[in-house]
Amino acid sequence: MTDNETMDYQTELEETQRALREVTLMIEQSQGELGKITQRNTAITSHLQQIQKQSTTIEDLKMSYDSALDVQQRLFVMRGQLEKLQNDKDHFQKYKTILEKIVSGNVGGAEAATSIAAANVKSQMAGIEMMVNAQESERQRLSRQMHDGPAQALSNFILQTEIAMRLLDVDPVQAKDELGNLKTSAMGTFQKVRNFIFELRPMMLDDLGLIPTLHRYTTAFKEQAGLDVGVMVTGTERRLEPYLEVMIFRAVQELLGNASRHSQATLIKIQVDLGNEMIRVSVEDNGKGFSPETLKESNNLGLKLIRERAEMLGGSFEIDSAAGSGSRISFGVPSKM
């Protein structure tokens, strides 16, 4: 390596060491905070069990349930944050080890090969960091949805049950009404939980494959979002490699979500071409559109991750959009490695 390259790698090593120290400190702080929240959760759970046996007002019960739910939510988020920090630490440590070998000259091989290897490692680390950040963003989104949806509903179920139990001896008619309301709420929440499970990992993807799963998902999405969503499939319908089916399904899922949340679209068209050599997918909407240049400055990890995965598989990723004229996002991946 040249002196300039050595200095560049030395600078990169120092920055990585600093980042490793920072993330280690954050892990220690997060572990301390997690311990405090865990103790708080234990205390609130014990208090909740006590007041359930006492003659307390409905308002006191609701406050206790809300406090317990809030602490459990904070516990869930903190555990997720700690997991992400630990992953970051592991990645920094691996990168630091490689850089130390490069700087000390213990990598071996030609200088060009060494430089290429280091560049590849840095590129892989950037891809890993993007994936981790995307996973964390998705975890936070699901956490908020669970808190605002099923978790809050479960807290209300417990409260409604307490009310019904206290009314059984006093006003059986009203108690029956409360139980009826509870049943209706439970059915709605059950459907929401099923939707969450489907989003996390639809079993259909393993059992029936990509195309039936896409049809099922878009039908459910159409009902929930109130949008006109159509799927067109060309080529020979068949089972693909599992990694391809997962990658394509997650990409379509992300693109549909973006169109629903940001584009103000009323119509979304999905086209899947199952070619013999290439699988091509496009998602087109009639929304407000955007300038592709803005993505370079945005925090949309989803689109960046789709591009990263498609290119890692030897495929391509394209955006055709402009402000006020809708958008068409497409990608292609080889059908076989």
DAPE-V303293 format. One line per field, one symbol per residue. ss: DSSP state (H for helix, E for strand, - for the rest). phi: phi as a letter, one per 20 degrees, with the letter a starting at -180 (. if undefined). burial: 1 if it has 16 or more other C-alpha atoms within 10 Angstrom, else 0. A space follows every 10 residues. Layout:
# DAPE-V303293
ss: ???
phi: ???
burial: ???
This chain:
# DAPE-V303293
ss: --HHHHHHHH HHHHHHHHHH HHHHHHHHHH HHHHHHHHHH HHHHHHHHHH HH-----HHH HHHHHHHHHH HHHHHHHHHH HHHHHHHHHH HHHHHHHHHH HHHH------ HHHHHHHHHH HHHHHHHHHH HHHHHHHHHH HHHHHHHHHH HHHHHHHHHH HHHHHHH--- -HHHHHHHHH HHHHHHHHHH HHHHHHHHHH H-HHHHH--H HHHHHHHHHH HHHHH--EEE EEEEE----- -HHHHHHHHH HHHHHHHHHH HH----EEEE EEEE---EEE EEEEE----- -HHHHH---- HHHHHHHHHH HH---EEEEE E-----EEEE EEEE---
phi: .fffffffff ffffffffff ffffffffff ffffffffff ffffffffff ffededffff ffffffffff ffffffffff fffffffgff ffffffffff fffenefnnf ffffffffff ffffffffff ffffffffff ffffffffdg ffffffgfff ffffffegee bgffffffff fffffffffg ffffffffff affgffedof fgffffffff fgffemdedc ccdcnefafd ggffffffff ffgfffffff edelfdccdd ccdeffdcdd cccccdffma egffffdedf ffffffggff ffendbbccc bbgncmbcdc bccffbe
burial: 0000000011 0110011011 0011011001 0001001101 1001100100 0000000000 1101101111 1111101101 1101111110 0110110111 0110001000 0001000100 1000101111 1111010001 0010011001 1111111011 0011101000 0000100110 0100010010 0110110000 0101100011 1011001100 1100001110 0000000001 0001111111 1110110011 0011101111 1111000011 1111111111 0000000000 1111111111 0000111010 1000011111 1111100
